[in-house]
Amino acid sequence: MSICIRPLTPVFGAEITDIDLSEPLDQASVTEVKDAFEEYSVLLFPNQNISDEDHIAFTNYFGPAETPRQHFAAYHHKPNVNAVINYDEEGNLFAEDDPRAKFRKGQKMWHTDGSYKAIPSIASLLRACLVPPEGGHTQFASLRAAYNALNEDQKEEYRDSTAIHHYAHSRRHMNIKFLSDKEAQKYPPVRHPMVRSNPVNDKKALYISSYAAYIEGRDKEESCKHLNDLLKFAGQKDFVYDHQWQVGDLVMYDNRSCLHRATEYDIAKYPRILRRTNIADTKPTMPENTIGTAL
């Protein structure tokens, strides 16, 4: 039986039903999901109460899963499964002023997973295990819609432009050292094109993120402001799908063609547990991808 596909918005996103992710999939179903992913950028699979092992097995149909990055706010990781949680190893919720809570609050900025790396993630698969009674949504913004809304001069300008991305840039206002010295060496500033084309259907997307610090060859301060303006443009209501999590939801999203961010919730009151895998790419977005110098 074929899967059922229902668009989530007029612009992008689709809900996939008539599929059970706890069971092995036949090749026809995998192909249908792959085709839907390339077309819609964001796929919602509701009512999938699956295990970590099922989650990884589904991920592996589309490519190798990345190993989660270890950092001071990360606990309860399993191999290839990232735990997005707001409590410590003893089960205590983070206080509002805890650096780990501030780290989680940084996820409220529009971003694409892994754009601070020389080889960003192709896609992420995020599932809800425990959600707060209010807030804590995940919003997605279509970077294809943003690109299509540009005028022709802007499209030409950005097609010829490169942005410098760096992990610390997105957290620069928090006065917290998010990267250890070892991580800072592992994740130096990197170069990415400002427009990316889907390799399957050639649909173009404006490739920006809160990790993008400045535009190469331009004044750093002015181009930083310009990138922030583009993020606001891409995050306008007409380009956004607001997902209100239900336990058992799994959302697969394309990091090449959409932004995402978490919405506000009472982080010190309500536990929130999401688990995520990331699909690794095999090559950088452009030659000479790493600039190797501090911002």
Stockholm file with secondary structure:
# STOCKHOLM 1.0

chainA/1-295         MSICIRPLTPVFGAEITDIDLSEPLDQASVTEVKDAFEEYSVLLFPNQNISDEDHIAFTNYFGPAETPRQHFAAYHHKPNVNAVINYDEEGNLFAEDDPRAKFRKGQKMWHTDGSYKAIPSIASLLRACLVPPEGGHTQFASLRAAYNALNEDQKEEYRDSTAIHHYAHSRRHMNIKFLSDKEAQKYPPVRHPMVRSNPVNDKKALYISSYAAYIEGRDKEESCKHLNDLLKFAGQKDFVYDHQWQVGDLVMYDNRSCLHRATEYDIAKYPRILRRTNIADTKPTMPENTIGTAL
#=GR chainA/1-295 SS CCCEEEESSSSSCEEEESCCTTSCCCHHHHHHHHHHHHHHSEEEECSCCCCHHHHHHHHTTTSCBCCCCCCTTCCSCBTTBEEECSBCTTSCBCCTTCHHHHHHHGGGSCBCTTTTSSSCCSEEEEEEEECCSSCCCEEEEEHHHHHHTSCHHHHHHHHTCEEEECHHHHTTTSCCCCSCHHHHHHSCCEEEESEEECTTTCCEEECCCTTEEEETTSCHHHHHHHHHHHHHHHTSGGGEEEECCCTTCEEEEETTTEEEEECCCCTTTSCCEEEEEEECCSSCSSSSCBCCSCC
#=GC SS_cons         CCCEEEESSSSSCEEEESCCTTSCCCHHHHHHHHHHHHHHSEEEECSCCCCHHHHHHHHTTTSCBCCCCCCTTCCSCBTTBEEECSBCTTSCBCCTTCHHHHHHHGGGSCBCTTTTSSSCCSEEEEEEEECCSSCCCEEEEEHHHHHHTSCHHHHHHHHTCEEEECHHHHTTTSCCCCSCHHHHHHSCCEEEESEEECTTTCCEEECCCTTEEEETTSCHHHHHHHHHHHHHHHTSGGGEEEECCCTTCEEEEETTTEEEEECCCCTTTSCCEEEEEEECCSSCSSSSCBCCSCC
//
